[in-house]
């Protein structure tokens, strides 16, 4: 399973949707994920990939991690996973 598929599965689970309902262009807002759901998604993704995401839930705009849409999240995770090796 690719990084993309795994991230989409985690986000879909948080949104209580099927992975097929989550597109790269989807924003978390489109999917009905609130700030708590976002934090839970970040934790789940960190655990899944054994990475640390530079995201401050208290100040999302100050974070170095782009959460503007699903594609941006996937790109950020792929970068973090690549840097981990």
Order of alpha helices (4+ residues) and beta strands (2+ residues): alpha-alpha-alpha
